Amino acid sequence: MKNPIIALLGNPNVGKTSLFNRITKLHQHVGNYPGITVEKRVGSVKANGKTYQIIDLPGTYTLFPTSLDEEIVYNALADKTNPAHPDLVIVVAEPNNIKRSIVLYQQARELGVPALFVINMIDEVKDKGLEIDYNKLESYLHTKVFTTDARNGKGIQQLIQAFDERPAHFLSQFKIDERYAGALSEIRKSFPLHTEYQTWQFLAQEYTSFLTDSQRKSLNEIRGRHQLHPNELQQAEAIARNTQIEKDIQPIVFLAENKLLTKTNRIDALLLHPLWGYVIFFVILFLIFQLVFTLSAPIMDWIDVNFSALVDSIAGVLPEGPVADLLTQGILAGIGGIIIFVPQIAILFLLISLMEETGYMSRVVFLMDRWLRPYGLNGKSVIPLMSGVGCAVPAIMAARNIENTKERLITMLVTPFMTCSARLPIYIVLIALVIPDDRFLGFGLQGLVLNVLYILGIVAALLSAWVLSKIVKTQHRSFLIFELPSYKAPDWKNVGTNVWDKTSSFLFGAGKIILAMAVILWVLGSFGPNDKFSDAERYVQEANPALNEDDFAEEVASFRLEHSYLGYIGMGIEPLVEPLGYDWKMGIGLVSSFAAREVFVGTMATVYSLGEDVDIEDEEQKTTLLSKMKSEVNRNTGRPAYNLASGVSLLLFYAFAMQCMSTIAIMKRETGSWKWTLIQTAMMTGVAYVVAFLAYQFIK
């Protein structure tokens, strides 16, 4: 006997997820619905001698979908063969707007699904000056009404004990106009449905993905014969249902006190101000990124130092050989490259969760939506885009908060255009190499170039989003419809659960891909096809017999890298990168920086026999590296390898190309598809190649 399924249904910002966390405690997991990127929360709770499966359905205002998230809700309730079809629905409301929740409740009951009604955040009823006649509300809804406060656990056990309750038969509250009778009659003949409202839903629904193509064709033919359009039918229901509910609940839910200017209104007068609202938001955003970097830096340094010490200690115990190198330099180094991201991800999502829990995130969406929507983005896209200045990995994960599927996908696709901190070492070295240390209009020219690169990232992200919005097709329309919730203290348990979900999904989801790529890159750089790799010492000794011990070791490392599989790949792609002004050594740098963008600097140091551990913040080491790179000559052109044309070309290539395996891994994890991951990689690499090519050809 399968476990009963209890589905939580409600508008966004009613505390539904907090309620889910309280009911399931830690007995839950987060994944994606099969084949799509919408997050799926499933948990369990034992009560009444049973184990109930709890599903937290995506937030929605109606059972007429305008996004993939909302379509999932409709399909789960309307399709009895759906694995998520519930035995009981818990409709979650909050005191601020019970009417909207009653709309959902009525639609669910009229589809034939049993439902209970829960008013969450019940402590806010008094604060808002509301009075609720619960007996009249239960009589009106024909079900038991429960009151809860998910923040402190109030009313949760009583709700769980009621999971076996099945409300009495519910009479449809929506009276269908007689002018639609002919179309409904035809549908009843073609589709054996359980309720009159189900028949109406088939007529009015634009998205019925659980139907076959022939069934959808039959529905379209019926609509065509009666000259009906889903939008017209949905509008008719919305007007009729809302008008009736507004009238019915006047004696049930009403203001006991005249609180015209609540605490929330007073705060919103400042935070939604047409000028100060934006100033405060960007100050908060600045503080968020400062905290992400400031708080994560010592933790990341600690992880780096201690993980390196662990690798060294393990390497000291194991016998020398390829197996030990694979374990320490491949697998453990790859694991270190995964763990190093955890502090940034955890801190960023801690701060984002606090913004959501307090109700401020809804204000951010309201403020930014008008500026980002022309580019095909959403108000919530501002957080991933701005987070991308730090690191694309947590930034792409932050796009989960965007409900609309198309806008979420476009945000993830363009976020890596934002100039992340890992590009900075490359910019510092290349700018110092090819940009004169002069002044322009009183400003340092090198600093201006760095600013231009950051601006280019923003422009590229917005323009590519605009283009993608015209290309990426979706059957769902995008609207900004939501309630501004009251400000409230965060539910710390909910915050902790959210941070853990995001961090663990990176560690155990994207981490597997990052580790596999790290091992592959290690193999390519640690083995070669001939004796020039395996017997590099002899070749270097014969060519340079007078080298001292340190210089000899660095020359061997350079020679070995040149003749590794990675080196030969660099030479193999030379015909491709030559039109950009690069030689095979730069090609090795491009390939190796796939592990992480900043690896380019270390690879160039190894190629030029300086050792891979070059610290560009150390002026002496930086000067040595720059001197060696400046003296390098491109064997194809006979000119300095790093001249103005090739340097600008390389700067632009790194400004636009997605070279980081962690970014690719997290895209695969978040989209659940190699298709969009590869499209993104090809798009960004293509843009980078074309721009770098044009720049080099124009300047040279």
C-alpha positions as CSV (number, residue, x, y, z in Angstrom):
1,M,0.0,0.0,0.0
2,K,1.5,3.3,-1.1
3,N,2.0,6.1,1.4
4,P,-0.7,8.8,1.3
5,I,0.4,11.9,-0.6
6,I,-0.3,15.3,1.0
7,A,0.4,18.3,-1.2
8,L,0.9,21.9,0.1
9,L,-0.7,24.4,-2.2
10,G,-0.6,28.2,-1.9
11,N,0.4,31.6,-3.2
12,P,4.0,32.7,-3.0
13,N,5.0,34.3,0.3
14,V,2.4,32.6,2.5
15,G,5.0,30.6,4.4
16,K,4.3,27.4,2.6
17,T,7.9,26.2,2.5
18,S,8.3,27.1,6.2
19,L,5.3,24.9,7.0
20,F,6.7,22.1,4.8
21,N,10.0,22.3,6.8
22,R,8.1,22.2,10.1
23,I,6.0,19.2,9.1
24,T,8.8,17.1,7.6
25,K,11.6,18.3,9.9
26,L,14.8,16.8,8.4
27,H,13.0,14.0,6.5
28,Q,13.0,15.7,3.1
29,H,15.0,16.0,-0.1
30,V,15.2,18.5,-2.9
31,G,15.6,17.6,-6.5
32,N,14.1,18.6,-9.9
33,Y,10.9,17.4,-11.5
34,P,11.9,14.8,-14.2
35,G,13.4,16.5,-17.3
36,I,12.9,20.1,-16.2
37,T,14.6,22.6,-13.9
38,V,11.8,23.3,-11.5
39,E,12.7,22.5,-7.9
40,K,10.8,19.6,-6.3
41,R,10.6,19.4,-2.5
42,V,9.5,16.1,-1.1
43,G,9.5,15.0,2.5
44,S,7.8,12.6,4.9
45,V,6.2,12.5,8.3
46,K,5.0,9.6,10.5
47,A,1.7,10.1,12.2
48,N,-1.6,8.2,12.8
49,G,0.2,4.9,12.3
50,K,1.2,5.9,8.7
51,T,4.0,7.5,6.8
52,Y,2.7,10.5,4.8
53,Q,4.6,11.7,1.7
54,I,4.6,15.5,1.7
55,I,5.0,17.5,-1.5
56,D,5.7,21.2,-1.5
57,L,4.1,22.3,-4.8
58,P,5.5,25.5,-6.5
59,G,3.7,28.7,-5.4
60,T,0.9,29.8,-7.7
61,Y,-2.0,32.3,-7.7
62,T,-4.3,30.3,-9.9
63,L,-4.7,26.9,-11.6
64,F,-4.4,28.6,-15.0
65,P,-0.6,28.3,-15.6
66,T,1.5,31.2,-16.9
67,S,4.8,29.4,-16.1
68,L,6.2,25.9,-16.0
69,D,6.1,26.0,-12.2
70,E,2.4,26.7,-12.3
71,E,1.8,24.0,-15.0
72,I,3.3,21.5,-12.6
73,V,0.7,22.4,-10.0
74,Y,-2.2,22.1,-12.4
75,N,-1.0,18.8,-13.8
76,A,-0.5,17.3,-10.3
77,L,-4.1,18.2,-9.3
78,A,-5.9,17.6,-12.6
79,D,-4.2,14.4,-13.7
80,K,-5.0,11.4,-11.5
81,T,-2.2,9.4,-13.1
82,N,0.4,11.9,-12.1
83,P,2.8,10.5,-9.5
84,A,2.4,13.7,-7.5
85,H,-1.4,13.6,-7.5
86,P,-2.4,14.1,-3.9
87,D,-4.8,12.2,-1.7
88,L,-5.2,15.5,0.2
89,V,-4.3,19.1,-0.5
90,I,-3.4,21.6,2.3
91,V,-4.2,25.0,1.0
92,V,-2.0,27.5,2.8
93,A,-3.2,31.1,3.3
94,E,-1.9,34.1,5.2
95,P,-4.0,36.8,6.9
96,N,-3.1,39.6,4.5
97,N,-5.0,38.2,1.5
98,I,-7.2,35.2,2.4
99,K,-9.3,35.9,-0.7
100,R,-6.6,34.8,-3.2
101,S,-6.1,31.5,-1.2
102,I,-9.9,30.8,-1.3
103,V,-9.7,31.1,-5.1
104,L,-7.1,28.3,-5.1
105,Y,-9.0,26.3,-2.6
106,Q,-12.2,26.4,-4.6
107,Q,-10.5,25.5,-7.9
108,A,-8.8,22.5,-6.2
109,R,-12.0,21.3,-4.6
110,E,-14.0,21.7,-7.8
111,L,-11.4,19.6,-9.6
112,G,-12.4,16.8,-7.2
113,V,-9.4,17.0,-4.8
114,P,-10.1,16.8,-1.1
115,A,-8.6,19.9,0.7
116,L,-8.1,21.4,4.1
117,F,-7.6,25.1,4.7
118,V,-4.7,26.5,6.8
119,I,-4.2,30.1,7.8
120,N,-0.5,30.4,8.5
121,M,1.3,33.4,10.2
122,I,-1.7,33.5,12.5
123,D,0.1,35.8,14.9
124,E,-0.2,38.6,12.2
125,V,-4.0,38.7,12.4
126,K,-3.9,40.9,15.5
127,D,-1.1,43.1,14.1
128,K,-3.1,43.8,11.0
129,G,-6.2,44.7,12.9
130,L,-8.2,41.7,11.4
131,E,-11.1,39.7,12.8
132,I,-11.8,36.3,11.4
133,D,-15.0,34.3,12.1
134,Y,-13.6,30.8,11.9
135,N,-17.0,29.1,12.2
136,K,-18.4,31.0,9.3
137,L,-15.2,30.4,7.3
138,E,-15.4,26.7,7.9
139,S,-19.1,26.7,6.9
140,Y,-18.3,28.7,3.8
141,L,-15.4,26.4,2.7
142,H,-17.1,23.1,3.8
143,T,-13.9,22.0,5.4
144,K,-11.9,22.3,8.6
145,V,-9.9,25.5,9.0
146,F,-6.6,25.2,10.9
147,T,-4.4,28.0,12.2
148,T,-0.6,27.7,12.3
149,D,2.5,29.7,12.8
150,A,5.4,27.8,11.1
151,R,8.0,30.0,12.7
152,N,7.3,28.7,16.2
153,G,5.5,25.4,15.4
154,K,2.1,26.6,16.6
155,G,-0.7,24.4,15.3
156,I,1.5,22.0,13.3
157,Q,0.7,18.8,15.3
158,Q,-3.0,19.5,15.1
159,L,-2.7,19.8,11.3
160,I,-0.7,16.6,11.0
161,Q,-3.3,14.7,13.0
162,A,-5.9,15.8,10.5
163,F,-4.2,14.3,7.5
164,D,-6.7,11.5,7.4
165,E,-9.7,13.8,7.3
166,R,-11.7,13.9,4.1
167,P,-14.0,16.9,3.7
168,A,-17.6,16.5,2.6
169,H,-18.6,16.9,-1.0
170,F,-18.0,20.4,-2.3
171,L,-20.5,22.1,-4.5
172,S,-19.0,24.3,-7.2
173,Q,-19.0,27.9,-6.3
174,F,-18.3,29.0,-9.9
175,K,-21.4,29.3,-12.0
176,I,-20.6,28.7,-15.6
177,D,-22.4,31.0,-18.1
178,E,-25.0,29.3,-20.2
179,R,-23.4,30.7,-23.4
180,Y,-20.6,28.0,-23.0
181,A,-23.0,25.1,-22.6
182,G,-22.7,23.9,-26.2
183,A,-18.9,23.7,-26.0
184,L,-19.0,22.0,-22.6
185,S,-21.5,19.4,-23.9
186,E,-19.1,18.5,-26.8
187,I,-16.2,18.1,-24.3
188,R,-18.3,15.8,-22.0
189,K,-18.9,13.5,-25.0
190,S,-15.2,13.4,-25.9
191,F,-13.7,13.3,-22.4
192,P,-15.2,11.3,-19.5
193,L,-14.6,13.7,-16.6
194,H,-15.6,13.6,-13.0
195,T,-16.9,17.1,-12.3
196,E,-18.4,19.9,-14.3
197,Y,-15.5,22.1,-13.4
198,Q,-13.0,19.7,-14.8
199,T,-14.9,19.9,-18.1
200,W,-14.7,23.7,-17.9
201,Q,-11.0,23.5,-17.1
202,F,-10.4,21.4,-20.3
203,L,-12.2,24.1,-22.3
204,A,-10.4,27.0,-20.6
205,Q,-6.9,25.6,-20.2
206,E,-4.2,26.7,-22.6
207,Y,-1.6,24.2,-21.2
208,T,-2.6,20.6,-20.8
209,S,0.6,18.7,-21.3
210,F,-0.7,15.5,-19.8
211,L,-3.1,15.2,-22.8
212,T,-2.2,13.5,-26.0
213,D,-1.7,15.5,-29.2
214,S,-5.0,14.2,-30.6
215,Q,-6.9,15.2,-27.4
216,R,-5.4,18.7,-27.6
217,K,-6.3,18.9,-31.3
218,S,-9.9,17.8,-30.4
219,L,-10.1,20.6,-27.7
220,N,-8.8,23.2,-30.2
221,E,-11.4,22.1,-32.8
222,I,-14.2,22.5,-30.2
223,R,-13.0,26.0,-29.2
224,G,-12.7,26.9,-32.9
225,R,-16.3,25.8,-33.7
226,H,-17.6,27.9,-30.8
227,Q,-15.2,30.8,-31.4
228,L,-13.7,30.6,-27.9
229,H,-10.3,31.5,-26.7
230,P,-8.7,30.3,-23.4
231,N,-7.8,33.8,-22.3
232,E,-11.4,34.9,-22.6
233,L,-12.7,31.9,-20.6
234,Q,-10.0,32.4,-17.8
235,Q,-10.9,36.1,-17.6
236,A,-14.6,35.2,-17.2
237,E,-13.9,32.8,-14.4
238,A,-11.5,35.2,-12.6
239,I,-14.0,38.1,-12.7
240,A,-17.0,35.9,-11.6
241,R,-15.1,34.0,-8.9
242,N,-13.3,37.1,-7.3
243,T,-16.5,39.2,-7.4
244,Q,-18.4,36.4,-5.6
245,I,-15.7,35.7,-3.0
246,E,-15.3,39.4,-2.2
247,K,-19.0,39.6,-1.4
248,D,-19.1,36.3,0.5
249,I,-16.2,36.9,2.9
250,Q,-17.1,40.5,4.0
251,P,-18.9,39.2,7.1
252,I,-16.2,36.6,7.7
253,V,-12.8,38.4,7.4
254,F,-12.9,42.1,8.2
255,L,-10.8,45.0,9.7
256,A,-11.6,45.4,13.4
257,E,-9.4,48.5,13.5
258,N,-8.7,51.2,10.9
259,K,-5.0,50.6,10.4
260,L,-4.4,52.7,7.3
261,L,-0.7,53.1,7.7
262,T,0.8,49.9,9.1
263,K,4.5,49.3,9.9
264,T,4.9,47.6,6.5
265,N,3.4,50.6,4.7
266,R,5.7,53.0,6.5
267,I,8.8,50.9,5.7
268,D,7.7,50.6,2.0
269,A,7.3,54.4,1.8
270,L,11.1,54.5,2.0
271,L,12.2,51.2,0.4
272,L,9.9,51.6,-2.6
273,H,10.7,55.3,-3.0
274,P,11.4,56.1,-6.7
275,L,14.9,57.4,-5.7
276,W,15.8,56.3,-2.3
277,G,14.5,52.8,-2.9
278,Y,17.2,52.2,-5.5
279,V,19.9,53.9,-3.5
280,I,19.1,51.7,-0.5
281,F,18.9,48.5,-2.7
282,F,22.3,49.1,-4.3
283,V,23.8,49.9,-0.8
284,I,22.4,46.6,0.4
285,L,23.7,44.8,-2.7
286,F,27.2,46.4,-2.1
287,L,27.1,45.2,1.5
288,I,26.1,41.7,0.5
289,F,29.1,41.3,-1.9
290,Q,31.4,42.8,0.6
291,L,30.2,40.4,3.2
292,V,30.4,37.5,0.8
293,F,34.1,38.3,0.0
294,T,35.1,39.5,3.5
295,L,33.5,36.6,5.4
296,S,34.4,33.9,2.9
297,A,38.1,34.9,2.3
298,P,39.5,33.7,5.6
299,I,37.5,30.5,5.5
300,M,38.6,29.9,1.9
301,D,42.3,30.7,2.8
302,W,42.0,28.2,5.7
303,I,40.5,25.5,3.4
304,D,43.3,26.2,0.9
305,V,46.1,26.0,3.4
306,N,44.8,23.0,5.3
307,F,43.8,21.1,2.2
308,S,47.2,21.7,0.7
309,A,48.8,20.5,3.9
310,L,46.6,17.4,3.9
311,V,47.5,16.6,0.3
312,D,51.2,17.1,1.1
313,S,51.0,14.8,4.1
314,I,49.3,12.1,2.1
315,A,51.8,12.5,-0.7
316,G,54.6,12.1,1.9
317,V,53.1,8.8,3.1
318,L,52.4,7.2,-0.3
319,P,55.1,5.7,-2.5
320,E,56.0,7.9,-5.5
321,G,54.3,7.0,-8.7
322,P,51.4,7.7,-11.0
323,V,48.8,6.3,-8.6
324,A,49.9,8.6,-5.7
325,D,50.0,11.5,-8.1
326,L,46.5,10.7,-9.4
327,L,45.2,10.6,-5.8
328,T,46.9,13.8,-4.6
329,Q,47.2,16.0,-7.6
330,G,44.1,14.8,-9.5
331,I,41.4,13.5,-7.1
332,L,42.2,15.4,-3.9
333,A,43.1,18.6,-5.8
334,G,39.8,18.3,-7.6
335,I,37.9,17.9,-4.3
336,G,39.8,20.9,-2.9
337,G,38.6,22.8,-6.0
338,I,35.0,21.9,-5.1
339,I,35.1,22.6,-1.4
340,I,36.8,26.0,-1.9
341,F,33.5,27.3,-3.3
342,V,31.4,26.3,-0.3
343,P,32.0,29.4,1.9
344,Q,30.9,31.8,-0.9
345,I,27.9,29.7,-1.8
346,A,26.8,29.3,1.8
347,I,27.2,33.0,2.7
348,L,25.6,34.3,-0.5
349,F,22.5,32.0,0.0
350,L,22.4,32.9,3.7
351,L,22.1,36.6,2.8
352,I,19.6,35.9,0.0
353,S,17.5,33.7,2.3
354,L,17.4,36.5,4.8
355,M,16.2,38.9,2.1
356,E,13.4,36.5,1.2
357,E,12.4,35.6,4.7
358,T,12.1,39.3,5.8
359,G,10.0,40.1,2.7
360,Y,12.6,42.5,1.2
361,M,13.3,40.3,-1.9
362,S,9.8,41.0,-3.2
363,R,10.6,44.7,-3.1
364,V,13.8,44.1,-5.0
365,V,11.8,42.3,-7.7
366,F,9.3,45.1,-7.9
367,L,12.1,47.8,-8.2
368,M,14.2,46.0,-10.8
369,D,11.6,44.3,-13.0
370,R,10.9,47.4,-15.0
371,W,14.6,47.9,-15.9
372,L,15.4,44.2,-16.7
373,R,12.2,43.1,-18.4
374,P,13.0,44.8,-21.8
375,Y,16.0,42.5,-22.0
376,G,13.9,39.4,-21.4
377,L,14.9,39.1,-17.7
378,N,13.1,39.3,-14.4
379,G,13.4,41.6,-11.4
380,K,14.9,38.6,-9.5
381,S,17.6,38.4,-12.2
382,V,19.5,41.3,-10.6
383,I,20.8,39.0,-7.7
384,P,22.4,36.4,-10.0
385,L,23.8,39.0,-12.4
386,M,25.4,41.1,-9.6
387,S,26.6,37.9,-7.8
388,G,28.4,37.0,-11.0
389,V,30.9,39.7,-10.3
390,G,32.1,37.5,-7.5
391,C,31.7,34.1,-9.0
392,A,29.5,32.6,-11.6
393,V,28.9,29.3,-9.7
394,P,26.8,30.7,-6.8
395,A,25.4,33.3,-9.1
396,I,23.9,30.7,-11.4
397,M,22.5,28.8,-8.4
398,A,20.9,32.1,-7.2
399,A,18.7,32.0,-10.4
400,R,16.6,29.3,-8.8
401,N,14.6,32.0,-7.2
402,I,13.2,33.1,-10.6
403,E,9.8,31.4,-11.1
404,N,9.4,31.9,-14.8
405,T,11.2,29.1,-16.6
406,K,12.3,31.2,-19.7
407,E,13.6,34.1,-17.6
408,R,15.4,31.7,-15.2
409,L,17.1,29.9,-18.1
410,I,18.2,33.2,-19.9
411,T,19.5,34.5,-16.6
412,M,21.7,31.4,-16.1
413,L,22.9,31.6,-19.7
414,V,24.1,35.2,-19.6
415,T,25.3,35.4,-16.0
416,P,28.9,34.2,-16.8
417,F,29.3,37.2,-19.0
418,M,29.6,39.2,-15.8
419,T,33.3,39.8,-14.9
420,C,34.0,37.4,-12.1
421,S,36.9,37.7,-9.6
422,A,38.8,34.8,-11.2
423,R,39.3,36.9,-14.3
424,L,41.1,39.6,-12.3
425,P,44.6,38.0,-12.2
426,I,44.5,37.6,-16.0
427,Y,43.4,41.2,-16.5
428,I,46.1,42.5,-14.1
429,V,48.9,40.7,-16.0
430,L,47.7,41.4,-19.5
431,I,46.9,45.1,-18.8
432,A,50.3,45.6,-17.3
433,L,51.8,43.9,-20.4
434,V,50.2,45.8,-23.2
435,I,48.5,48.9,-21.9
436,P,50.8,51.9,-21.3
437,D,51.0,53.3,-17.7
438,D,49.8,56.7,-18.9
439,R,46.9,59.0,-18.0
440,F,43.8,59.8,-19.9
441,L,41.6,62.8,-18.9
442,G,43.3,62.7,-15.5
443,F,42.6,59.0,-14.9
444,G,45.1,56.1,-15.1
445,L,44.7,54.4,-18.5
446,Q,45.3,50.9,-17.1
447,G,42.5,51.5,-14.5
448,L,40.2,52.8,-17.2
449,V,40.8,49.6,-19.3
450,L,39.9,47.5,-16.3
451,N,36.7,49.4,-15.8
452,V,35.8,49.1,-19.5
453,L,36.2,45.3,-19.2
454,Y,33.7,45.2,-16.4
455,I,31.3,47.4,-18.3
456,L,31.7,45.1,-21.4
457,G,30.6,42.2,-19.2
458,I,27.4,44.0,-18.2
459,V,26.6,45.1,-21.8
460,A,27.3,41.6,-23.1
461,A,25.0,40.0,-20.5
462,L,22.1,42.4,-21.2
463,L,22.5,42.3,-25.0
464,S,22.8,38.5,-25.1
465,A,19.7,38.3,-22.8
466,W,17.8,40.4,-25.3
467,V,18.8,38.2,-28.2
468,L,18.0,35.0,-26.3
469,S,14.6,36.3,-25.3
470,K,13.7,36.4,-29.0
471,I,15.2,32.9,-29.7
472,V,14.2,30.9,-26.6
473,K,10.7,29.7,-27.1
474,T,8.2,29.1,-24.3
475,Q,4.5,28.4,-24.3
476,H,4.1,30.4,-21.2
477,R,3.5,34.1,-20.9
478,S,5.5,36.1,-18.3
479,F,3.7,38.4,-15.9
480,L,4.8,40.1,-12.7
481,I,2.0,39.2,-10.3
482,F,2.6,38.9,-6.6
483,E,1.7,40.2,-3.2
484,L,4.1,42.3,-1.3
485,P,4.3,40.3,2.0
486,S,4.5,42.0,5.4
487,Y,8.0,42.5,6.9
488,K,8.8,39.9,9.5
489,A,11.7,38.4,11.4
490,P,13.4,35.5,9.5
491,D,12.6,31.9,10.3
492,W,16.1,30.7,11.1
493,K,15.2,27.1,10.7
494,N,13.9,27.8,7.2
495,V,17.1,29.9,6.4
496,G,19.3,27.1,7.6
497,T,17.4,24.5,5.5
498,N,17.6,26.6,2.4
499,V,21.4,27.2,2.8
500,W,22.0,23.5,3.4
501,D,19.9,22.6,0.3
502,K,21.8,24.9,-2.0
503,T,25.2,24.1,-0.6
504,S,24.7,20.3,-0.6
505,S,23.3,20.3,-4.2
506,F,26.5,22.0,-5.3
507,L,28.7,19.6,-3.4
508,F,27.0,16.4,-4.4
509,G,25.6,17.5,-7.8
510,A,28.0,19.8,-9.6
511,G,30.9,18.5,-7.5
512,K,30.8,15.2,-9.4
513,I,31.2,16.9,-12.7
514,I,34.0,19.2,-11.5
515,L,35.9,16.3,-10.0
516,A,35.7,14.3,-13.2
517,M,36.9,17.3,-15.3
518,A,39.7,18.0,-12.8
519,V,41.0,14.5,-13.1
520,I,40.8,14.6,-16.9
521,L,42.8,17.9,-17.0
522,W,45.4,16.4,-14.6
523,V,45.8,13.4,-16.8
524,L,46.3,15.6,-19.9
525,G,48.9,17.7,-18.1
526,S,50.7,14.8,-16.4
527,F,51.3,12.4,-19.2
528,G,52.7,12.7,-22.7
529,P,52.8,10.5,-25.8
530,N,56.6,10.1,-26.2
531,D,59.9,10.1,-24.5
532,K,60.2,13.9,-24.6
533,F,57.7,13.9,-21.7
534,S,58.9,10.8,-19.9
535,D,62.6,11.6,-20.3
536,A,62.4,15.4,-20.1
537,E,65.4,15.7,-17.8
538,R,67.8,14.2,-20.4
539,Y,66.5,16.5,-23.1
540,V,66.8,19.6,-20.9
541,Q,70.3,18.5,-19.6
542,E,71.5,18.1,-23.2
543,A,70.2,21.4,-24.3
544,N,71.2,23.4,-21.1
545,P,74.1,21.6,-19.3
546,A,75.1,24.6,-17.2
547,L,71.7,25.2,-15.4
548,N,71.6,25.3,-11.6
549,E,69.3,23.0,-9.6
550,D,66.3,25.4,-9.3
551,D,66.5,26.6,-12.9
552,F,66.9,23.0,-14.1
553,A,63.7,22.0,-12.3
554,E,61.8,24.8,-13.8
555,E,63.0,24.1,-17.3
556,V,62.1,20.4,-16.9
557,A,58.6,21.4,-15.8
558,S,58.2,23.7,-18.8
559,F,59.6,21.1,-21.2
560,R,57.3,18.4,-19.8
561,L,54.2,20.6,-20.0
562,E,55.1,21.5,-23.6
563,H,55.3,17.8,-24.5
564,S,52.3,16.6,-22.4
565,Y,49.0,15.8,-24.0
566,L,47.9,19.2,-22.8
567,G,50.8,20.8,-24.6
568,Y,50.1,19.0,-27.8
569,I,46.5,20.1,-27.6
570,G,47.7,23.6,-27.3
571,M,49.9,23.1,-30.4
572,G,47.0,21.4,-32.1
573,I,44.7,24.4,-31.7
574,E,47.3,26.9,-32.8
575,P,45.8,27.2,-36.3
576,L,42.5,28.1,-34.6
577,V,44.0,30.7,-32.3
578,E,46.6,32.1,-34.7
579,P,44.0,34.5,-36.3
580,L,43.5,36.0,-32.8
581,G,47.2,36.7,-32.5
582,Y,48.1,33.8,-30.2
583,D,50.8,31.1,-30.4
584,W,50.8,27.6,-29.1
585,K,51.9,28.7,-25.6
586,M,48.9,30.9,-25.3
587,G,46.9,28.0,-26.6
588,I,48.1,25.9,-23.6
589,G,47.0,28.7,-21.3
590,L,43.6,28.8,-22.9
591,V,43.1,25.0,-22.5
592,S,44.5,24.8,-18.9
593,S,42.4,27.8,-17.8
594,F,39.3,25.6,-18.3
595,A,40.1,24.3,-14.8
596,A,39.7,27.8,-13.5
597,R,40.3,31.1,-15.3
598,E,43.1,32.3,-13.0
599,V,45.1,29.1,-13.8
600,F,46.2,30.9,-17.0
601,V,48.7,32.9,-15.0
602,G,50.2,29.9,-13.4
603,T,50.3,28.0,-16.7
604,M,52.1,30.8,-18.4
605,A,54.7,30.9,-15.5
606,T,55.3,27.2,-16.0
607,V,55.6,27.5,-19.8
608,Y,58.1,30.3,-19.4
609,S,60.1,28.3,-16.8
610,L,59.2,30.4,-13.8
611,G,57.4,27.7,-11.8
612,E,53.7,27.5,-11.4
613,D,53.4,29.2,-8.0
614,V,53.7,32.8,-9.1
615,D,52.0,35.3,-6.8
616,I,51.1,38.4,-8.9
617,E,50.5,40.3,-5.7
618,D,54.3,40.0,-5.1
619,E,55.8,42.8,-7.1
620,E,59.1,41.0,-7.6
621,Q,57.5,37.8,-8.9
622,K,55.0,39.8,-11.0
623,T,57.9,41.9,-12.6
624,T,59.8,38.7,-13.4
625,L,56.7,37.1,-15.1
626,L,56.0,40.3,-17.0
627,S,59.6,40.6,-18.1
628,K,59.6,37.1,-19.4
629,M,56.3,37.4,-21.2
630,K,57.4,40.8,-22.8
631,S,60.5,39.2,-24.2
632,E,58.6,36.3,-25.8
633,V,58.4,36.3,-29.6
634,N,55.6,34.7,-31.6
635,R,57.3,32.3,-33.9
636,N,54.5,32.8,-36.5
637,T,54.7,36.6,-36.8
638,G,58.2,37.3,-35.6
639,R,56.7,40.1,-33.4
640,P,56.5,40.2,-29.6
641,A,53.9,37.6,-28.5
642,Y,52.3,40.1,-26.2
643,N,51.8,43.3,-28.2
644,L,48.9,45.7,-28.1
645,A,46.8,43.8,-30.7
646,S,47.3,40.3,-29.2
647,G,47.0,41.6,-25.7
648,V,43.7,43.4,-26.3
649,S,42.5,40.3,-28.2
650,L,43.3,38.1,-25.3
651,L,41.7,40.5,-22.8
652,L,38.5,40.5,-24.9
653,F,38.5,36.7,-25.3
654,Y,38.6,36.3,-21.5
655,A,36.0,39.0,-21.0
656,F,33.5,37.0,-23.0
657,A,34.5,33.3,-23.0
658,M,33.2,30.8,-20.4
659,Q,36.4,28.9,-19.6
660,C,35.6,27.5,-16.2
661,M,34.7,23.9,-15.7
662,S,32.9,24.7,-12.4
663,T,30.6,27.0,-14.4
664,I,29.9,24.3,-16.9
665,A,29.2,21.8,-14.1
666,I,26.8,24.0,-12.3
667,M,24.9,24.8,-15.5
668,K,24.5,21.1,-16.1
669,R,23.3,20.6,-12.5
670,E,20.9,23.5,-12.6
671,T,19.4,23.0,-16.1
672,G,19.5,19.2,-15.9
673,S,20.6,19.2,-19.5
674,W,23.8,19.1,-21.5
675,K,21.9,20.8,-24.3
676,W,21.7,24.2,-22.7
677,T,25.1,23.8,-21.1
678,L,26.8,23.2,-24.5
679,I,24.7,25.9,-26.2
680,Q,25.9,28.4,-23.5
681,T,29.6,27.2,-23.9
682,A,29.4,27.5,-27.7
683,M,27.6,30.9,-27.6
684,M,30.1,32.5,-25.2
685,T,33.1,31.0,-26.9
686,G,31.8,32.0,-30.3
687,V,31.2,35.6,-29.1
688,A,34.7,35.7,-27.5
689,Y,36.3,34.4,-30.7
690,V,34.6,36.8,-33.0
691,V,35.2,39.8,-30.8
692,A,38.9,38.9,-30.2
693,F,39.4,38.2,-33.9
694,L,38.0,41.6,-35.0
695,A,40.0,43.4,-32.3
696,Y,43.3,41.8,-33.4
697,Q,42.7,42.3,-37.1
698,F,41.7,45.9,-36.5
699,I,44.6,46.8,-34.2
700,K,47.5,44.9,-35.7
